[in-house]
């Protein structure tokens, strides 16, 4: 859904940007926004490769004891 929304925004804004800041300006704008998003994900989204769902859930829990108490109840 997020991918569809992003594609929709690009589709709606592309021709307007092309007329307003030229083809090169549009390319650099989208390139800059890509770098900003890449930097955000690099800093804010944790790596999950090779980790179990339980480890990820424990790291993302606001209250670390809450995950263990839920696991004990089941």
C-alpha positions in Angstrom: 0.0 0.0 0.0 2.9 2.4 0.8 4.5 1.5 -2.5 1.3 2.2 -4.4 0.9 5.5 -2.5 4.5 6.6 -3.3 4.0 5.7 -7.0 0.8 7.7 -7.0 2.6 10.8 -5.6 5.4 10.5 -8.2 2.8 10.1 -11.0 0.8 13.1 -9.9 3.7 15.4 -9.3 6.1 14.4 -12.2 4.7 16.5 -15.0 4.2 19.5 -12.7 7.8 19.3 -11.5 9.1 18.7 -15.1 7.4 22.0 -16.2 8.5 23.9 -13.1 12.2 22.9 -12.6 13.1 21.1 -15.9 14.1 17.4 -16.4 17.4 17.7 -14.7 15.9 19.5 -11.7 13.3 16.8 -11.4 16.0 14.1 -11.6 18.1 15.8 -8.9 15.0 16.4 -6.7 14.0 12.7 -6.8 17.6 11.6 -6.3 18.0 13.9 -3.3 14.8 12.6 -1.8 16.0 9.0 -2.4 19.2 9.8 -0.5 17.2 11.3 2.4 15.0 8.2 2.7 18.1 5.9 2.4 19.8 7.8 5.3 16.6 7.6 7.4 16.3 3.8 7.0 20.1 3.3 7.5 19.8 5.1 10.9 16.3 4.2 12.2 15.4 0.7 10.8 17.2 -2.2 12.6 18.8 -5.0 10.7 16.8 -8.2 11.1 18.8 -10.7 8.9 19.7 -13.8 10.8 17.6 -13.0 13.8 14.6 -14.9 15.1 11.2 -13.2 15.4 11.5 -13.4 19.2 14.8 -11.5 19.2 13.3 -8.8 17.0 10.1 -8.5 19.1 12.2 -8.3 22.3 14.4 -5.5 20.8 11.3 -3.5 19.6 9.3 -3.9 22.8 8.7 -0.7 24.8 8.7 -2.7 28.0 11.2 -5.6 27.7 9.4 -7.6 30.5 6.1 -7.4 28.5 7.3 -9.8 25.8 8.4 -12.4 28.3 5.1 -12.2 30.2 3.1 -12.6 27.0 5.2 -15.7 26.0 4.6 -17.2 29.5 0.8 -16.9 29.2 0.7 -18.9 26.0 
